[in-house]
Amino acid sequence: MGWFLLRRLGSMVLTLFLISIVAFLIIQLPPGDYLSTVVGNLQRNGQTVDPAELVALRQRYALDQPALVQYWTWVSNIVLHGDFGQSFQHNRAVATLLAERLPLTVFLGVITFLIGWLVALPAGIYSAVRKYSVGDYILTTVAFLGIAIPGFVIALAFAFIQFRYFGTSVGGLFSPQFVDADWNLGKLLDLINHLWLPVLVLGLAGVGGTIRVFRANLLDELHKPYVVTARSKGLSERRVIARYPVRIALNPFISTIGWVLPGLIGGEVIIAKVLGLQTTGPLLLQALTSQDMYLAGSIIFILSALTVVGTLLSDLALAAIDPRIREGITT
C-alpha cells in the first residue's frame, strides 16, 4: 500500500506539472501579451496608461523574457507567493477573486455530492431489489426527468415557485439585507433558506444518473454466485445485500469522486447565471469570453489540480473498501 501511494503521488506531481504547462499555454493563446491586452482595454475605455506601471508589470511577470522564463516566473509566483497574476477585467489580483468564489463553489459541490448520494444510493438499492415494482417505476421516472430536463429550466421553475408562493428573494444565497451583514443566526438561517434551491437544481441530474447506474450495477451483482453462497449460509437478505453486492456496485462511483467538482463547474455555469450565484463557473466564463488570461488559466489550473487530488483520494477509498484492489496493490 505504501509503494502504491508513493507511485500515485509521483504520478500526481507529474500530472500537475503537465497541467501547469497547459494552463500557461492558455494564458499565452490570445494575440500579444498580458500588457498589450491591458493597454488595449484601457485605451478603449478612454483611460491613460502609466508607463512606469507598465514597466513594473513587465518585470513582475517577466514579459520581456522568453516563454520558458515567463512560465517559471508564473509557476514560482504561484508556489512561493500564492500570486496567480492580475485580472485585467476586474483590475484585482486573481488570488483575491479566487478566495471569494472558490470556497462557495467547493461548499456547493460537497453539499450537492453528499445529499445526492444520501438520496440516490437508497433509491438505487430499492429500485434494484424491488425491480419492476410501482416504486421502481416512480424512481425511474424521476431519474429520467432529472436527466432529461435542462438544469436552467428547473432553476427558472423553482425560482418562480420560491418567489411567487414563498416570498423568498431569488438570486444569490442571501437576502439583500444579509449580503453585507456580519455572520449571525439570522444570516445563517437566511443562507439555509436560499441554499436548498441551487443544491436541488445542481443535484437533480446527478441524482437521476446515479440512481440509474447504481441500479444497473447492483442488478448485475445480485444473482452472482457469491451472493447465492451468502444467502445459503443463512444471512438475512438485508445483511447479504449491504455487505456484498452493494460494496461492489459502489466502485464506479467512488472511482469518479475526483470528477465531482469539475463536473459541477461545467454544469453550473448557466444555472449559476440564472440563480445569481457567486461561484467560479460564471467567473471562468467571463474570463474566457473577455480573454482575461491569468484568471482563466488560474481557474483551469486549480480545478485540474483538485481533480488530480480527488482522483488520488478515490483510489485510496477504493483500496480501502474493495479487498480485490488491495490484493492487486500489495502483489
Contacts in CASP RR format, 6 or more apart in sequence:
PFRMAT RR
TARGET T0000
AUTHOR 0000-0000-0000
METHOD contacts of the structure
MODEL  1
MGWFLLRRLGSMVLTLFLISIVAFLIIQLPPGDYLSTVVGNLQRNGQTVD
PAELVALRQRYALDQPALVQYWTWVSNIVLHGDFGQSFQHNRAVATLLAE
RLPLTVFLGVITFLIGWLVALPAGIYSAVRKYSVGDYILTTVAFLGIAIP
GFVIALAFAFIQFRYFGTSVGGLFSPQFVDADWNLGKLLDLINHLWLPVL
VLGLAGVGGTIRVFRANLLDELHKPYVVTARSKGLSERRVIARYPVRIAL
NPFISTIGWVLPGLIGGEVIIAKVLGLQTTGPLLLQALTSQDMYLAGSII
FILSALTVVGTLLSDLALAAIDPRIREGITT
1 319 0 8 1.000
1 326 0 8 1.000
1 329 0 8 1.000
1 330 0 8 1.000
4 319 0 8 1.000
4 329 0 8 1.000
5 316 0 8 1.000
8 312 0 8 1.000
8 315 0 8 1.000
9 312 0 8 1.000
12 308 0 8 1.000
12 309 0 8 1.000
12 312 0 8 1.000
15 308 0 8 1.000
16 304 0 8 1.000
16 305 0 8 1.000
16 308 0 8 1.000
19 301 0 8 1.000
19 304 0 8 1.000
19 305 0 8 1.000
19 308 0 8 1.000
20 71 0 8 1.000
20 75 0 8 1.000
20 301 0 8 1.000
21 71 0 8 1.000
22 300 0 8 1.000
22 304 0 8 1.000
23 297 0 8 1.000
23 298 0 8 1.000
23 300 0 8 1.000
23 301 0 8 1.000
23 304 0 8 1.000
24 70 0 8 1.000
24 71 0 8 1.000
24 74 0 8 1.000
24 75 0 8 1.000
24 297 0 8 1.000
26 293 0 8 1.000
26 296 0 8 1.000
26 297 0 8 1.000
26 300 0 8 1.000
27 34 0 8 1.000
27 74 0 8 1.000
27 293 0 8 1.000
27 294 0 8 1.000
27 296 0 8 1.000
27 297 0 8 1.000
28 67 0 8 1.000
28 70 0 8 1.000
28 293 0 8 1.000
29 293 0 8 1.000
30 37 0 8 1.000
30 291 0 8 1.000
30 293 0 8 1.000
33 63 0 8 1.000
34 57 0 8 1.000
34 61 0 8 1.000
34 63 0 8 1.000
34 86 0 8 1.000
34 88 0 8 1.000
34 293 0 8 1.000
34 294 0 8 1.000
35 54 0 8 1.000
35 57 0 8 1.000
35 58 0 8 1.000
35 63 0 8 1.000
37 88 0 8 1.000
37 291 0 8 1.000
37 293 0 8 1.000
38 49 0 8 1.000
38 57 0 8 1.000
38 88 0 8 1.000
39 49 0 8 1.000
39 54 0 8 1.000
41 88 0 8 1.000
41 89 0 8 1.000
42 48 0 8 1.000
42 49 0 8 1.000
43 49 0 8 1.000
57 63 0 8 1.000
57 86 0 8 1.000
58 64 0 8 1.000
61 70 0 8 1.000
61 73 0 8 1.000
61 74 0 8 1.000
61 85 0 8 1.000
62 69 0 8 1.000
62 70 0 8 1.000
62 73 0 8 1.000
63 70 0 8 1.000
65 73 0 8 1.000
74 85 0 8 1.000
77 83 0 8 1.000
77 84 0 8 1.000
77 85 0 8 1.000
78 84 0 8 1.000
78 298 0 8 1.000
78 301 0 8 1.000
82 95 0 8 1.000
83 93 0 8 1.000
83 95 0 8 1.000
84 93 0 8 1.000
84 94 0 8 1.000
84 95 0 8 1.000
84 98 0 8 1.000
84 294 0 8 1.000
84 295 0 8 1.000
84 298 0 8 1.000
85 93 0 8 1.000
85 94 0 8 1.000
85 95 0 8 1.000
85 294 0 8 1.000
85 298 0 8 1.000
86 92 0 8 1.000
86 93 0 8 1.000
86 94 0 8 1.000
86 294 0 8 1.000
87 93 0 8 1.000
87 94 0 8 1.000
87 97 0 8 1.000
87 287 0 8 1.000
87 292 0 8 1.000
87 294 0 8 1.000
87 295 0 8 1.000
88 292 0 8 1.000
88 294 0 8 1.000
89 286 0 8 1.000
89 287 0 8 1.000
89 290 0 8 1.000
89 292 0 8 1.000
89 295 0 8 1.000
90 97 0 8 1.000
90 292 0 8 1.000
90 295 0 8 1.000
94 294 0 8 1.000
94 295 0 8 1.000
94 298 0 8 1.000
97 283 0 8 1.000
97 295 0 8 1.000
98 280 0 8 1.000
98 298 0 8 1.000
98 299 0 8 1.000
98 302 0 8 1.000
100 278 0 8 1.000
101 278 0 8 1.000
101 279 0 8 1.000
101 280 0 8 1.000
101 281 0 8 1.000
101 283 0 8 1.000
102 280 0 8 1.000
102 302 0 8 1.000
104 173 0 8 1.000
104 277 0 8 1.000
104 278 0 8 1.000
104 279 0 8 1.000
105 261 0 8 1.000
105 264 0 8 1.000
105 265 0 8 1.000
105 279 0 8 1.000
105 280 0 8 1.000
105 281 0 8 1.000
106 261 0 8 1.000
108 198 0 8 1.000
108 199 0 8 1.000
108 202 0 8 1.000
108 264 0 8 1.000
108 268 0 8 1.000
108 277 0 8 1.000
108 279 0 8 1.000
109 202 0 8 1.000
109 260 0 8 1.000
109 261 0 8 1.000
109 264 0 8 1.000
111 195 0 8 1.000
111 199 0 8 1.000
112 199 0 8 1.000
112 202 0 8 1.000
112 203 0 8 1.000
112 264 0 8 1.000
113 257 0 8 1.000
113 260 0 8 1.000
115 199 0 8 1.000
115 203 0 8 1.000
116 203 0 8 1.000
116 206 0 8 1.000
116 207 0 8 1.000
116 210 0 8 1.000
117 210 0 8 1.000
117 253 0 8 1.000
119 207 0 8 1.000
120 206 0 8 1.000
120 207 0 8 1.000
120 208 0 8 1.000
120 209 0 8 1.000
120 210 0 8 1.000
120 211 0 8 1.000
120 214 0 8 1.000
121 210 0 8 1.000
121 214 0 8 1.000
121 250 0 8 1.000
123 139 0 8 1.000
123 207 0 8 1.000
123 211 0 8 1.000
124 139 0 8 1.000
124 210 0 8 1.000
124 211 0 8 1.000
124 214 0 8 1.000
124 215 0 8 1.000
124 218 0 8 1.000
125 214 0 8 1.000
125 218 0 8 1.000
125 241 0 8 1.000
125 246 0 8 1.000
126 135 0 8 1.000
126 136 0 8 1.000
126 139 0 8 1.000
127 135 0 8 1.000
127 136 0 8 1.000
127 139 0 8 1.000
127 140 0 8 1.000
127 211 0 8 1.000
127 215 0 8 1.000
128 214 0 8 1.000
128 215 0 8 1.000
128 218 0 8 1.000
128 219 0 8 1.000
128 222 0 8 1.000
129 218 0 8 1.000
129 222 0 8 1.000
129 241 0 8 1.000
130 136 0 8 1.000
131 219 0 8 1.000
139 211 0 8 1.000
140 211 0 8 1.000
140 212 0 8 1.000
142 208 0 8 1.000
142 211 0 8 1.000
143 207 0 8 1.000
143 208 0 8 1.000
143 209 0 8 1.000
143 211 0 8 1.000
143 212 0 8 1.000
144 208 0 8 1.000
144 212 0 8 1.000
146 154 0 8 1.000
146 204 0 8 1.000
146 205 0 8 1.000
146 206 0 8 1.000
146 207 0 8 1.000
146 208 0 8 1.000
147 205 0 8 1.000
147 206 0 8 1.000
147 208 0 8 1.000
147 209 0 8 1.000
147 212 0 8 1.000
151 201 0 8 1.000
151 204 0 8 1.000
151 205 0 8 1.000
151 270 0 8 1.000
151 271 0 8 1.000
152 270 0 8 1.000
152 271 0 8 1.000
152 273 0 8 1.000
152 274 0 8 1.000
154 200 0 8 1.000
154 201 0 8 1.000
154 204 0 8 1.000
155 197 0 8 1.000
155 198 0 8 1.000
155 201 0 8 1.000
155 271 0 8 1.000
155 274 0 8 1.000
155 275 0 8 1.000
156 274 0 8 1.000
158 197 0 8 1.000
158 200 0 8 1.000
158 201 0 8 1.000
159 170 0 8 1.000
159 171 0 8 1.000
159 197 0 8 1.000
159 274 0 8 1.000
159 275 0 8 1.000
162 168 0 8 1.000
162 170 0 8 1.000
162 197 0 8 1.000
163 169 0 8 1.000
163 170 0 8 1.000
168 175 0 8 1.000
168 193 0 8 1.000
168 194 0 8 1.000
169 175 0 8 1.000
169 176 0 8 1.000
170 197 0 8 1.000
170 275 0 8 1.000
171 194 0 8 1.000
171 275 0 8 1.000
171 276 0 8 1.000
171 277 0 8 1.000
172 194 0 8 1.000
172 275 0 8 1.000
172 276 0 8 1.000
172 277 0 8 1.000
172 278 0 8 1.000
173 191 0 8 1.000
173 194 0 8 1.000
173 195 0 8 1.000
173 198 0 8 1.000
173 277 0 8 1.000
173 278 0 8 1.000
174 187 0 8 1.000
174 190 0 8 1.000
174 191 0 8 1.000
174 194 0 8 1.000
175 190 0 8 1.000
175 194 0 8 1.000
178 186 0 8 1.000
178 187 0 8 1.000
178 190 0 8 1.000
178 191 0 8 1.000
181 187 0 8 1.000
197 275 0 8 1.000
198 268 0 8 1.000
198 271 0 8 1.000
198 272 0 8 1.000
198 275 0 8 1.000
198 277 0 8 1.000
201 271 0 8 1.000
201 275 0 8 1.000
202 264 0 8 1.000
202 267 0 8 1.000
202 268 0 8 1.000
202 271 0 8 1.000
210 253 0 8 1.000
213 252 0 8 1.000
213 253 0 8 1.000
214 249 0 8 1.000
214 250 0 8 1.000
214 253 0 8 1.000
217 248 0 8 1.000
217 249 0 8 1.000
217 252 0 8 1.000
218 245 0 8 1.000
218 246 0 8 1.000
218 249 0 8 1.000
220 249 0 8 1.000
221 227 0 8 1.000
221 244 0 8 1.000
221 245 0 8 1.000
221 248 0 8 1.000
221 249 0 8 1.000
222 241 0 8 1.000
222 245 0 8 1.000
224 245 0 8 1.000
226 244 0 8 1.000
227 240 0 8 1.000
227 244 0 8 1.000
227 245 0 8 1.000
230 240 0 8 1.000
230 243 0 8 1.000
230 244 0 8 1.000
231 237 0 8 1.000
231 240 0 8 1.000
235 243 0 8 1.000
247 321 0 8 1.000
247 322 0 8 1.000
248 322 0 8 1.000
250 321 0 8 1.000
251 318 0 8 1.000
251 321 0 8 1.000
251 322 0 8 1.000
254 314 0 8 1.000
254 317 0 8 1.000
254 318 0 8 1.000
254 321 0 8 1.000
255 314 0 8 1.000
255 315 0 8 1.000
255 318 0 8 1.000
256 314 0 8 1.000
257 310 0 8 1.000
257 311 0 8 1.000
257 313 0 8 1.000
257 314 0 8 1.000
257 317 0 8 1.000
258 306 0 8 1.000
258 307 0 8 1.000
258 309 0 8 1.000
258 310 0 8 1.000
258 311 0 8 1.000
258 313 0 8 1.000
258 314 0 8 1.000
259 307 0 8 1.000
259 311 0 8 1.000
261 303 0 8 1.000
261 306 0 8 1.000
261 307 0 8 1.000
262 303 0 8 1.000
262 304 0 8 1.000
262 306 0 8 1.000
262 307 0 8 1.000
265 279 0 8 1.000
265 280 0 8 1.000
265 281 0 8 1.000
265 284 0 8 1.000
265 303 0 8 1.000
266 281 0 8 1.000
268 277 0 8 1.000
268 279 0 8 1.000
268 281 0 8 1.000
269 281 0 8 1.000
269 282 0 8 1.000
269 284 0 8 1.000
269 285 0 8 1.000
271 277 0 8 1.000
272 279 0 8 1.000
272 281 0 8 1.000
272 282 0 8 1.000
273 282 0 8 1.000
273 285 0 8 1.000
276 282 0 8 1.000
280 299 0 8 1.000
280 303 0 8 1.000
281 299 0 8 1.000
283 295 0 8 1.000
283 299 0 8 1.000
284 295 0 8 1.000
284 296 0 8 1.000
284 299 0 8 1.000
284 300 0 8 1.000
286 292 0 8 1.000
287 293 0 8 1.000
287 295 0 8 1.000
287 296 0 8 1.000
287 297 0 8 1.000
287 299 0 8 1.000
288 296 0 8 1.000
318 325 0 8 1.000
319 325 0 8 1.000
319 326 0 8 1.000
319 329 0 8 1.000
320 326 0 8 1.000
END
